[in-house]
């Protein structure tokens, strides 16, 4: 196998006659920060406020390290929020000696959840008396942990206070309301006053607090209007609450003595044990997880419990009736509804609704409305798993000496992952090759293993899922340096056409194995005998080295001095079979699935 002199990957570079200045930025922390929205105040991992983010530019002049305080060097920093315009540094961002330190969790207040820090370097070269300007940037992204599903439910041990014909209270003398919450905190208990507005439950000896998980309601409390008390449990999320109604019912009065019909009959009442339900939904407005809702009901004639049946009206999309049990003279009935996972309930814009329940008692009908409301901030509570590779001490070695440490950052939501397994691989000869015994969360790379550039991949297995990331390291002092350029640029549209990548190589600031001729679709005009031309044929999707014999062009038998072997990685960093050789090749749009990375190894 020939010795690889240098390798290059697709880059955008302007090669000029002046000295070459290059830069990259090292970060002491991962480029992803995790926000946990399920605690107040929200927490961030890693926290830049606790462990300051330090961004250090690394400069090279003609492959030689250039100190930040070297004569002629001037460094300025800018920031950009998402795709917005560049701006000056914000509070908590300071520069000293060319190094940027961020001491606040500024991603938390970013409107886009993405911050890019841009480093502008100006260098006055006293040798050439030219000023060289370059820039480098690094982007940090905020990943928000999923919010837990937010639910609120109130149950009561009774929903009815019964009065006999003498208006004396019989049966239950109080109702105890019990709250169940998930993902929210109880704010307070309220009641609906005579104007129809919600007001704080009045202070009584029966309740030491209206912010706890239980509330005692007695018929003597001043919360009943038209013999009905409507009670609400409010939480710290205004979208998440529950309501119940407690009703006073009276037995019918006696009929007039000697009048026809005898005793008068009490009024018809139907009491629901659950009048409303908050449904946790995801960001798309769909039900986050299957929810079963039970609606108990009891019917009364006066204060006598009677048999009753229920007919369920039109249901929103994704809701079905699981069971419908009639009430008897001794037992309550119930309707059980199922809100299916991912049910739309009528669409993302539909935030609430009602379901008609028609109750039939002794041939008479009573209609009640069961209300449902989407919890717009609810979700399924599944945490995001974030995995990335970074180099704490930079990605460059010099003279193939020393070593580099590659580290991984892995979080499930805001919690560091500690139970995963790892496998590191190295990109060699156009394919990923697993590194023997490289199964730790970090990898030490010897400088001697890096020939110009080298890509490494780590695969993390966690929760029966695999997560991968790729990082590229460099040797800045190889005797041969190569860069990849492209005729037609590095972008195609609509899977049409193609571009023409080629590689240039130099050593000691001198180009070696240069192009033998021009690259174009049409032959050069007035060529001299023996001239060369790289013929681009978009139809055949080829590039052919041609030679002019004085009369016509024909395929040349000559070759470049060096050998060029091309490899391809797809958008996921996976190796793609790609058999191309030569200093100049044709890359068809058909070979590009969203994104590909080309690598060219140059050897003798």
C-alpha positions as a printed NumPy array, in Angstrom:
array([[   0.   ,    0.   ,    0.   ],
       [   1.443,    3.438,   -0.916],
       [   2.263,    5.849,    1.881],
       [  -0.306,    8.577,    2.232],
       [   1.431,   11.947,    2.027],
       [  -1.565,   14.123,    2.782],
       [  -5.363,   14.056,    2.995],
       [  -7.973,   16.733,    2.458],
       [ -11.693,   17.133,    2.879],
       [ -14.118,   19.441,    1.135],
       [ -13.466,   23.063,    2.163],
       [ -13.92 ,   26.596,    0.82 ],
       [ -10.518,   28.213,    0.495],
       [  -9.103,   31.217,   -1.382],
       [  -5.503,   30.491,   -2.223],
       [  -3.481,   33.709,   -2.573],
       [   0.148,   34.636,   -2.874],
       [   0.255,   36.033,    0.646],
       [   1.126,   33.959,    3.683],
       [  -1.592,   31.632,    4.888],
       [  -3.266,   32.436,    8.217],
       [  -5.683,   29.905,    9.701],
       [  -7.607,   29.653,   12.961],
       [  -9.953,   27.446,   14.891],
       [ -11.649,   27.78 ,   18.294],
       [ -11.339,   25.383,   21.223],
       [ -14.05 ,   25.069,   23.872],
       [ -13.677,   23.711,   27.381],
       [ -17.346,   22.647,   27.407],
       [ -19.618,   20.708,   25.005],
       [ -21.425,   22.613,   22.267],
       [ -24.816,   21.516,   23.608],
       [ -26.487,   22.732,   26.802],
       [ -29.496,   20.984,   28.359],
       [ -32.385,   22.912,   29.946],
       [ -34.618,   21.224,   32.527],
       [ -38.016,   22.998,   32.476],
       [ -39.52 ,   20.813,   35.196],
       [ -37.978,   22.739,   38.081],
       [ -38.14 ,   26.405,   39.005],
       [ -35.943,   28.153,   38.301],
       [ -34.93 ,   26.12 ,   35.256],
       [ -31.522,   24.444,   35.48 ],
       [ -28.873,   24.11 ,   32.765],
       [ -26.288,   21.381,   32.238],
       [ -23.494,   22.211,   31.981],
       [ -24.104,   25.546,   33.699],
       [ -21.941,   28.308,   32.242],
       [ -22.656,   30.327,   35.379],
       [ -21.025,   27.63 ,   37.527],
       [ -18.326,   26.408,   35.107],
       [ -17.514,   29.318,   32.833],
       [ -17.432,   28.659,   29.092],
       [ -13.942,   29.479,   27.8  ],
       [ -13.362,   29.882,   24.051],
       [  -9.73 ,   30.028,   22.98 ],
       [  -8.68 ,   30.826,   19.394],
       [  -5.733,   28.812,   18.041],
       [  -3.782,   30.537,   15.26 ],
       [  -1.39 ,   29.184,   12.63 ],
       [   0.767,   31.113,   10.185],
       [   1.933,   28.866,    7.353],
       [   1.287,   25.83 ,    9.585],
       [   3.302,   27.338,   12.444],
       [   1.553,   28.15 ,   15.706],
       [   1.06 ,   31.877,   16.244],
       [   0.659,   33.112,   19.809],
       [  -2.385,   35.232,   20.612],
       [  -0.178,   38.045,   21.903],
       [   2.244,   37.935,   18.97 ],
       [   3.157,   41.231,   17.302],
       [   0.664,   42.207,   14.617],
       [  -2.199,   40.061,   15.954],
       [  -5.529,   41.712,   16.733],
       [  -8.545,   39.655,   17.906],
       [ -12.144,   40.807,   18.238],
       [ -15.258,   38.798,   19.145],
       [ -18.875,   39.117,   18.013],
       [ -22.007,   37.098,   18.716],
       [ -25.047,   36.028,   16.7  ],
       [ -28.402,   34.77 ,   17.981],
       [ -29.699,   32.104,   15.601],
       [ -29.785,   33.455,   12.055],
       [ -29.918,   37.055,   13.267],
       [ -27.41 ,   39.78 ,   12.567],
       [ -23.995,   39.932,   14.208],
       [ -23.92 ,   41.956,   17.406],
       [ -21.577,   43.054,   20.144],
       [ -20.966,   40.783,   23.103],
       [ -23.671,   40.736,   25.777],
       [ -23.602,   40.815,   29.572],
       [ -21.615,   37.905,   30.993],
       [ -19.362,   37.736,   27.91 ],
       [ -15.874,   39.197,   28.304],
       [ -12.551,   39.031,   26.448],
       [  -9.07 ,   38.999,   27.949],
       [  -5.912,   38.257,   25.975],
       [  -8.006,   37.247,   22.964],
       [  -9.854,   34.57 ,   24.984],
       [ -13.641,   34.827,   25.37 ],
       [ -15.174,   33.829,   28.714],
       [ -18.95 ,   33.41 ,   29.16 ],
       [ -20.041,   33.5  ,   32.811],
       [ -23.837,   33.457,   32.367],
       [ -26.232,   30.884,   30.909],
       [ -26.89 ,   33.135,   27.915],
       [ -28.513,   30.363,   25.901],
       [ -31.396,   30.612,   28.381],
       [ -32.308,   34.061,   27.072],
       [ -31.537,   33.325,   23.427],
       [ -34.642,   33.766,   21.292],
       [ -33.537,   30.967,   18.941],
       [ -31.853,   28.581,   21.387],
       [ -28.656,   28.861,   19.318],
       [ -25.684,   31.169,   19.894],
       [ -22.739,   31.57 ,   17.544],
       [ -19.553,   33.252,   18.737],
       [ -17.437,   34.713,   15.93 ],
       [ -13.712,   35.389,   16.288],
       [ -12.205,   37.911,   13.873],
       [  -8.41 ,   37.834,   13.542],
       [  -6.359,   40.54 ,   11.863],
       [  -2.627,   39.968,   11.352],
       [  -0.125,   42.45 ,    9.989],
       [   2.719,   40.531,    8.366],
       [   5.864,   42.619,    8.688],
       [   7.649,   40.297,    6.263],
       [   5.243,   40.842,    3.348],
       [   3.828,   44.131,    4.665],
       [   0.34 ,   42.785,    4.108],
       [  -2.586,   42.553,    6.509],
       [  -4.395,   39.207,    6.551],
       [  -7.954,   38.973,    7.894],
       [  -9.69 ,   35.701,    8.74 ],
       [ -12.532,   34.566,   10.959],
       [ -13.659,   31.448,   12.742],
       [ -16.862,   30.647,   14.597],
       [ -18.349,   28.116,   16.978],
       [ -22.04 ,   27.454,   17.622],
       [ -23.744,   26.345,   20.84 ],
       [ -27.26 ,   24.889,   20.928],
       [ -29.826,   24.686,   23.724],
       [ -31.755,   21.421,   23.986],
       [ -34.823,   21.558,   26.193],
       [ -35.725,   18.509,   28.224],
       [ -39.314,   17.439,   27.635],
       [ -41.805,   18.874,   30.072],
       [ -43.57 ,   16.333,   32.236],
       [ -47.243,   15.75 ,   31.519],
       [ -49.318,   18.264,   33.518],
       [ -52.463,   16.922,   35.085],
       [ -54.906,   18.041,   37.788],
       [ -57.808,   15.993,   39.181],
       [ -60.227,   16.628,   42.06 ],
       [ -62.302,   13.891,   43.719],
       [ -65.011,   14.27 ,   46.391],
       [ -66.427,   11.777,   48.848],
       [ -69.904,   13.184,   48.101],
       [ -71.344,   15.578,   45.578],
       [ -74.815,   15.946,   47.168],
       [ -76.251,   17.482,   50.354],
       [ -79.774,   16.137,   50.973],
       [ -82.574,   18.009,   52.741],
       [ -85.902,   16.473,   53.807],
       [ -89.341,   18.038,   53.451],
       [ -88.665,   20.074,   56.581],
       [ -85.449,   21.446,   54.976],
       [ -83.388,   19.593,   57.532],
       [ -80.015,   18.265,   56.41 ],
       [ -79.912,   14.477,   56.231],
       [ -77.021,   12.237,   55.174],
       [ -73.556,   13.741,   54.593],
       [ -72.836,   16.923,   56.532],
       [ -69.644,   17.845,   54.635],
       [ -67.714,   16.989,   51.481],
       [ -63.941,   16.439,   51.487],
       [ -62.294,   17.37 ,   48.171],
       [ -58.961,   15.71 ,   47.422],
       [ -56.527,   16.939,   44.749],
       [ -54.139,   14.901,   42.6  ],
       [ -51.574,   16.828,   40.513],
       [ -48.694,   15.912,   38.23 ],
       [ -46.122,   18.308,   36.797],
       [ -47.729,   21.319,   38.512],
       [ -48.058,   22.768,   42.01 ],
       [ -51.316,   23.575,   43.765],
       [ -51.965,   27.291,   43.81 ],
       [ -55.285,   27.635,   45.681],
       [ -58.928,   26.578,   45.911],
       [ -61.565,   28.896,   44.493],
       [ -65.333,   29.101,   44.097],
       [ -67.595,   30.799,   41.542],
       [ -69.319,   33.784,   43.145],
       [ -72.742,   35.281,   42.38 ],
       [ -71.323,   37.291,   39.47 ],
       [ -69.881,   34.175,   37.836],
       [ -66.252,   35.09 ,   38.627],
       [ -63.753,   32.833,   40.377],
       [ -62.875,   34.02 ,   43.901],
       [ -60.623,   32.617,   46.632],
       [ -62.412,   30.142,   48.881],
       [ -63.469,   32.011,   52.034],
       [ -61.598,   31.475,   55.27 ],
       [ -63.397,   29.06 ,   57.627],
       [ -62.526,   27.056,   60.713],
       [ -62.814,   23.911,   58.589],
       [ -59.815,   24.778,   56.388],
       [ -56.517,   25.902,   57.861],
       [ -55.299,   26.67 ,   54.345],
       [ -56.743,   26.952,   50.838],
       [ -53.409,   26.006,   49.236],
       [ -53.239,   22.396,   50.408],
       [ -54.235,   19.15 ,   48.804],
       [ -57.665,   18.897,   50.508],
       [ -60.609,   21.198,   51.054],
       [ -63.641,   20.731,   53.302],
       [ -66.906,   22.091,   51.939],
       [ -69.963,   22.382,   54.191],
       [ -73.457,   23.416,   53.129],
       [ -73.223,   26.347,   55.562],
       [ -70.252,   27.857,   53.711],
       [ -71.119,   30.951,   51.699],
       [ -70.217,   29.374,   48.363],
       [ -73.637,   28.066,   47.252],
       [ -75.752,   29.969,   44.723],
       [ -79.044,   28.523,   43.522],
       [ -78.178,   25.504,   45.695],
       [ -74.986,   24.774,   43.672],
       [ -71.355,   25.35 ,   44.702],
       [ -68.813,   25.312,   41.859],
       [ -65.313,   24.68 ,   43.201],
       [ -62.046,   25.08 ,   41.257],
       [ -58.528,   23.872,   42.025],
       [ -56.053,   26.333,   40.471],
       [ -52.378,   25.443,   39.821],
       [ -49.233,   27.374,   38.941],
       [ -50.052,   26.689,   35.273],
       [ -53.233,   28.57 ,   34.295],
       [ -53.939,   25.954,   31.61 ],
       [ -54.091,   23.124,   34.163],
       [ -57.011,   23.07 ,   36.64 ],
       [ -60.087,   21.035,   37.608],
       [ -63.603,   21.918,   38.753],
       [ -66.364,   20.085,   40.606],
       [ -69.941,   20.993,   41.548],
       [ -71.649,   20.246,   44.857],
       [ -75.477,   20.382,   44.907],
       [ -78.138,   20.82 ,   47.588],
       [ -81.288,   18.832,   46.789],
       [ -84.602,   18.988,   48.672],
       [ -87.351,   16.45 ,   49.097],
       [ -90.713,   17.554,   47.674],
       [ -93.188,   19.321,   50.047],
       [ -96.367,   17.617,   51.225],
       [ -99.483,   18.16 ,   49.102],
       [-102.485,   20.157,   50.438],
       [-104.83 ,   18.097,   52.805],
       [-108.031,   16.564,   50.942],
       [-106.203,   17.71 ,   47.45 ],
       [-105.908,   15.112,   44.66 ],
       [-102.548,   13.463,   44.081],
       [-101.42 ,   13.018,   47.683],
       [ -97.794,   13.864,   48.555],
       [ -95.912,   16.163,   46.201],
       [ -92.945,   14.759,   44.278],
       [ -89.387,   15.981,   44.73 ],
       [ -87.405,   17.644,   41.93 ],
       [ -85.396,   15.67 ,   39.349],
       [ -81.618,   15.956,   39.781],
       [ -78.632,   14.331,   38.023],
       [ -75.271,   14.765,   39.719],
       [ -71.94 ,   14.224,   37.872],
       [ -68.94 ,   13.071,   39.855],
       [ -66.601,   14.487,   37.184],
       [ -67.616,   17.518,   35.16 ],
       [ -64.377,   18.451,   33.412],
       [ -61.   ,   17.009,   32.423],
       [ -57.649,   18.55 ,   31.502],
       [ -55.907,   16.523,   28.767],
       [ -52.111,   16.621,   28.506],
       [ -51.072,   17.283,   24.895],
       [ -47.78 ,   17.603,   23.062],
       [ -46.522,   20.624,   21.152],
       [ -48.616,   19.645,   18.115],
       [ -51.845,   19.716,   20.122],
       [ -52.226,   15.927,   20.058],
       [ -52.927,   13.794,   23.136],
       [ -49.567,   12.957,   24.706],
       [ -50.534,    9.543,   26.095],
       [ -53.712,    7.462,   26.263],
       [ -56.012,    8.824,   28.955],
       [ -58.994,    7.008,   30.534],
       [ -61.647,    9.32 ,   32.029],
       [ -64.422,    8.065,   34.327],
       [ -67.607,   10.148,   34.753],
       [ -69.72 ,    8.829,   37.659],
       [ -73.38 ,    9.915,   37.737],
       [ -76.28 ,    9.584,   40.19 ],
       [ -79.965,   10.517,   39.733],
       [ -82.432,   11.706,   42.397],
       [ -86.133,   12.382,   42.626],
       [ -86.183,   14.65 ,   45.606],
       [ -83.657,   13.017,   47.851],
       [ -84.465,    9.469,   46.727],
       [ -81.878,    7.839,   44.467],
       [ -83.455,    6.437,   41.304],
       [ -82.423,    4.444,   38.251],
       [ -80.911,    6.381,   35.345],
       [ -79.372,    5.73 ,   31.906],
       [ -77.007,    7.899,   29.875],
       [ -76.656,    8.523,   26.137],
       [ -73.318,    9.949,   25.001],
       [ -73.419,   12.655,   22.32 ],
       [ -70.931,   13.426,   19.546],
       [ -67.325,   12.752,   20.557],
       [ -64.253,   14.672,   19.369],
       [ -61.795,   12.934,   17.051],
       [ -59.86 ,   10.193,   18.841],
       [ -62.258,    9.761,   21.793],
       [ -64.266,    6.565,   22.266],
       [ -66.674,    5.146,   24.858],
       [ -65.063,    2.288,   26.759],
       [ -68.109,    1.508,   28.895],
       [ -71.519,    2.952,   29.817],
       [ -73.062,    1.56 ,   33.001],
       [ -76.571,    2.623,   34.099],
       [ -77.255,    3.91 ,   37.623],
       [ -79.577,    1.99 ,   39.938],
       [ -81.476,    2.925,   43.107],
       [ -78.443,    1.917,   45.153],
       [ -75.384,    2.363,   42.911],
       [ -74.019,    5.183,   40.806],
       [ -73.629,    4.681,   37.081],
       [ -70.578,    5.675,   35.038],
       [ -69.445,    6.577,   31.534],
       [ -65.812,    5.733,   30.774],
       [ -64.174,    7.611,   27.891],
       [ -60.792,    6.879,   26.301],
       [ -58.72 ,    9.73 ,   24.829],
       [ -56.363,    7.894,   22.456],
       [ -52.657,    8.731,   22.268],
       [ -51.962,   11.197,   19.431],
       [ -55.687,   11.978,   19.1  ],
       [ -56.18 ,   15.412,   17.517],
       [ -59.469,   16.193,   19.35 ],
       [ -60.472,   18.185,   16.299],
       [ -57.152,   19.784,   15.37 ],
       [ -54.229,   21.745,   16.804],
       [ -56.265,   24.95 ,   16.916],
       [ -59.063,   23.318,   18.969],
       [ -58.13 ,   23.881,   22.606],
       [ -61.318,   22.825,   24.45 ],
       [ -64.815,   21.453,   23.979],
       [ -67.803,   19.772,   25.576],
       [ -69.523,   16.403,   25.251],
       [ -73.31 ,   16.198,   25.687],
       [ -74.507,   13.571,   28.133],
       [ -78.268,   12.959,   28.019],
       [ -79.693,   11.269,   31.131],
       [ -83.087,    9.576,   31.132],
       [ -84.969,    9.285,   34.435],
       [ -88.559,    7.962,   34.59 ],
       [ -89.174,    8.962,   30.983],
       [ -87.745,   12.461,   31.421],
       [ -84.442,   13.766,   29.995],
       [ -81.731,   15.91 ,   31.552],
       [ -78.747,   17.125,   29.488],
       [ -75.38 ,   17.737,   31.127],
       [ -72.206,   18.929,   29.423],
       [ -68.856,   17.325,   30.192],
       [ -65.999,   19.777,   29.442],
       [ -62.451,   18.953,   28.316],
       [ -59.455,   21.269,   27.927],
       [ -56.066,   20.692,   26.366],
       [ -53.062,   21.318,   28.534],
       [ -51.104,   23.285,   25.952],
       [ -47.822,   22.807,   27.794],
       [ -48.218,   19.086,   28.463],
       [ -46.054,   16.466,   26.831],
       [ -45.226,   12.825,   27.179],
       [ -42.329,   13.541,   29.542],
       [ -39.755,   11.711,   27.395],
       [ -36.33 ,   13.281,   27.877],
       [ -34.161,   14.191,   24.922],
       [ -30.976,   12.125,   24.571],
       [ -28.091,   14.293,   23.386],
       [ -24.703,   12.88 ,   22.377],
       [ -21.68 ,   14.687,   20.992],
       [ -17.883,   14.464,   20.741],
       [ -15.568,   17.336,   21.6  ],
       [ -11.838,   17.863,   22.114],
       [ -11.201,   19.591,   25.483],
       [  -7.646,   20.583,   24.514],
       [  -8.14 ,   21.246,   20.816],
       [  -8.085,   19.2  ,   17.624],
       [  -4.569,   19.947,   16.313],
       [  -1.148,   18.36 ,   16.825],
       [   2.165,   19.556,   15.436],
       [   4.837,   17.417,   13.813],
       [   2.732,   14.321,   14.574],
       [   3.903,   14.609,   18.182],
       [   2.089,   14.434,   21.476],
       [  -1.508,   13.284,   21.728],
       [  -5.094,   14.497,   21.728],
       [  -7.977,   13.563,   24.017],
       [ -11.403,   13.095,   22.47 ],
       [ -14.266,   13.208,   24.967],
       [ -18.   ,   12.51 ,   24.772],
       [ -20.913,   14.445,   26.222],
       [ -24.085,   12.425,   26.835],
       [ -27.271,   13.503,   28.624],
       [ -30.791,   12.176,   29.028],
       [ -32.604,   15.405,   29.591],
       [ -30.565,   17.199,   32.214],
       [ -29.099,   14.005,   33.691],
       [ -25.621,   12.814,   32.612],
       [ -25.676,    9.308,   31.136],
       [ -23.456,    6.897,   33.028],
       [ -24.723,    3.471,   31.935],
       [ -23.973,    3.588,   28.195],
       [ -21.441,    1.565,   26.196],
       [ -19.103,    3.043,   23.588],
       [ -17.196,    2.014,   20.469],
       [ -14.696,    4.269,   18.707],
       [ -13.83 ,    3.902,   15.031],
       [ -11.274,    5.442,   12.657],
       [ -11.925,    6.43 ,    9.049],
       [  -9.405,    4.523,    6.912],
       [  -9.333,    3.73 ,    3.197],
       [ -12.879,    4.988,    2.705],
       [ -14.512,    3.035,    5.516],
       [ -14.989,    3.145,    9.277],
       [ -12.838,    0.629,   11.151],
       [ -13.489,   -0.09 ,   14.823],
       [ -10.511,    0.575,   17.083],
       [  -9.644,   -2.444,   19.205],
       [ -10.384,   -2.001,   22.937],
       [ -11.563,    1.607,   22.376],
       [ -14.763,    1.222,   24.396],
       [ -14.462,    4.022,   26.954],
       [ -16.229,    7.362,   26.85 ],
       [ -12.918,    9.031,   25.946],
       [ -10.202,    8.242,   23.413],
       [  -6.551,    9.247,   23.426],
       [  -5.17 ,    9.756,   19.907],
       [  -1.42 ,    9.687,   19.345],
       [  -0.084,   12.455,   17.126],
       [   1.787,    9.843,   15.103],
       [  -1.573,    8.402,   13.964],
       [  -2.68 ,   11.655,   12.362],
       [  -1.656,   12.169,    8.734],
       [  -2.7  ,   15.735,    7.895],
       [  -6.329,   15.083,    8.874],
       [  -8.052,   12.109,   10.471],
       [ -11.715,   11.465,   11.329],
       [ -12.907,    9.534,   14.38 ],
       [ -16.404,    8.295,   15.176],
       [ -17.924,    7.209,   18.468],
       [ -21.069,    5.101,   18.716],
       [ -22.894,    5.197,   22.059],
       [ -25.44 ,    2.501,   22.894],
       [ -28.018,    3.587,   25.468],
       [ -31.542,    2.364,   26.106],
       [ -31.295,   -0.088,   23.178],
       [ -30.667,    2.859,   20.853],
       [ -27.433,    3.912,   19.154],
       [ -26.19 ,    7.493,   18.902],
       [ -23.157,    8.574,   16.833],
       [ -21.014,   11.63 ,   16.314],
       [ -17.896,   12.341,   14.234],
       [ -14.914,   14.626,   14.882],
       [ -11.928,   15.478,   12.671],
       [  -8.434,   16.171,   14.   ],
       [  -5.449,   17.681,   12.174],
       [  -1.68 ,   17.636,   12.016],
       [  -0.597,   21.158,   11.137],
       [   3.013,   20.442,   10.238],
       [   2.995,   17.65 ,    7.668],
       [   5.552,   18.289,    4.89 ],
       [   2.732,   18.028,    2.367],
       [  -0.497,   20.027,    2.71 ],
       [  -3.523,   19.605,    0.464],
       [  -6.798,   21.414,    0.014],
       [  -9.861,   20.556,   -2.034],
       [ -11.411,   23.087,   -4.406],
       [ -14.335,   22.707,   -6.761],
       [ -15.348,   24.068,  -10.162],
       [ -19.022,   24.924,   -9.841],
       [ -18.81 ,   25.355,   -6.069],
       [ -19.983,   22.945,   -3.403],
       [ -23.744,   23.233,   -3.952],
       [ -26.201,   21.691,   -6.403],
       [ -29.954,   22.3  ,   -6.685],
       [ -32.841,   19.959,   -7.235],
       [ -30.565,   16.957,   -7.823],
       [ -29.465,   18.39 ,  -11.184],
       [ -26.019,   18.793,  -12.733],
       [ -22.757,   18.277,  -10.967],
       [ -19.524,   19.891,   -9.796],
       [ -15.829,   19.236,  -10.417],
       [ -13.694,   18.81 ,   -7.263],
       [  -9.905,   18.852,   -7.51 ],
       [  -6.98 ,   18.901,   -5.093],
       [  -3.951,   21.148,   -4.881],
       [  -0.835,   20.22 ,   -2.882],
       [   2.081,   22.265,   -1.695],
       [   5.06 ,   21.965,    0.6  ],
       [   7.301,   24.696,    1.895],
       [   4.921,   27.218,    0.289],
       [   5.525,   25.71 ,   -3.136],
       [   2.854,   23.896,   -5.127],
       [   3.711,   20.337,   -6.201],
       [   2.118,   18.19 ,   -8.901],
       [   0.127,   21.152,  -10.28 ],
       [  -2.736,   20.873,  -12.741],
       [  -1.465,   20.019,  -16.231],
       [  -3.987,   22.289,  -17.913],
       [  -7.255,   24.207,  -17.553],
       [ -10.563,   22.677,  -16.429],
       [ -13.553,   23.509,  -18.639],
       [ -16.382,   22.154,  -20.769],
       [ -14.982,   23.622,  -23.994],
       [ -11.476,   23.187,  -25.373],
       [  -8.97 ,   26.043,  -24.979],
       [  -8.687,   28.295,  -28.03 ],
       [  -5.424,   28.355,  -30.039],
       [  -3.681,   25.623,  -27.986],
       [  -0.035,   24.809,  -28.53 ],
       [   0.983,   21.323,  -29.502],
       [   1.382,   19.224,  -26.375],
       [  -1.068,   21.317,  -24.331],
       [  -3.304,   19.577,  -21.812],
       [  -6.988,   20.17 ,  -21.003],
       [  -9.265,   18.606,  -18.386],
       [ -12.469,   18.039,  -20.378],
       [ -15.693,   18.256,  -18.321],
       [ -18.598,   16.287,  -19.8  ],
       [ -21.831,   16.863,  -17.835],
       [ -23.724,   14.349,  -19.979],
       [ -21.277,   11.513,  -19.436],
       [ -20.532,   12.823,  -15.904],
       [ -16.783,   12.515,  -16.459],
       [ -13.572,   14.521,  -16.432],
       [ -10.95 ,   13.361,  -18.977],
       [  -7.376,   14.621,  -19.335],
       [  -6.958,   15.552,  -23.008],
       [  -3.772,   16.38 ,  -24.996],
       [  -3.466,   18.456,  -28.176],
       [  -1.267,   16.896,  -30.88 ],
       [  -1.182,   19.977,  -33.066],
       [  -4.368,   19.149,  -34.941],
       [  -6.891,   17.469,  -32.623],
       [  -7.543,   16.709,  -28.972],
       [  -7.241,   13.099,  -27.781],
       [  -7.263,   11.349,  -24.399],
       [  -3.839,   11.767,  -22.812],
       [  -1.712,    8.85 ,  -21.737],
       [   0.219,   11.007,  -19.287],
       [  -0.739,   11.023,  -15.618],
       [  -0.193,   13.219,  -12.587],
       [   2.969,   12.698,  -10.572],
       [   1.045,   11.738,   -7.438],
       [  -1.812,    9.272,   -6.841],
       [  -5.23 ,   10.58 ,   -5.771],
       [  -7.739,    8.233,   -4.091],
       [ -11.222,    9.528,   -3.266],
       [ -13.627,    8.445,   -0.532],
       [ -17.145,    9.52 ,    0.382],
       [ -19.206,    9.779,    3.585],
       [ -22.972,   10.332,    3.535],
       [ -24.932,   12.847,    5.62 ],
       [ -24.809,   10.497,    8.631],
       [ -21.054,   10.008,    8.431],
       [ -21.39 ,    6.496,    6.974],
       [ -18.969,    5.246,    4.326],
       [ -20.307,    5.172,    0.766],
       [ -18.805,    3.007,   -1.959],
       [ -17.105,    5.52 ,   -4.246],
       [ -14.431,    4.476,   -6.74 ],
       [ -12.825,    7.636,   -8.081],
       [  -9.168,    8.408,   -8.787],
       [  -7.316,   11.3  ,  -10.317],
       [  -6.465,   14.867,   -9.421],
       [  -9.733,   16.121,  -10.965],
       [ -13.032,   14.19 ,  -10.732],
       [ -16.712,   14.691,  -11.562],
       [ -19.231,   14.636,   -8.677],
       [ -22.778,   14.167,   -9.964],
       [ -25.75 ,   15.649,   -8.132],
       [ -27.223,   12.149,   -8.195],
       [ -24.466,   11.068,   -5.78 ],
       [ -25.455,   13.729,   -3.23 ],
       [ -28.221,   12.774,   -0.812],
       [ -28.697,   16.082,    1.028],
       [ -25.048,   16.141,    2.054],
       [ -21.845,   14.214,    1.356],
       [ -18.265,   14.665,    2.46 ],
       [ -15.431,   13.847,    0.087],
       [ -11.949,   12.944,    1.249],
       [  -8.953,   12.62 ,   -1.012],
       [  -5.806,   10.782,    0.069],
       [  -2.681,   11.783,   -1.867],
       [   0.185,    9.314,   -2.101],
       [   3.229,    8.549,   -4.232]])
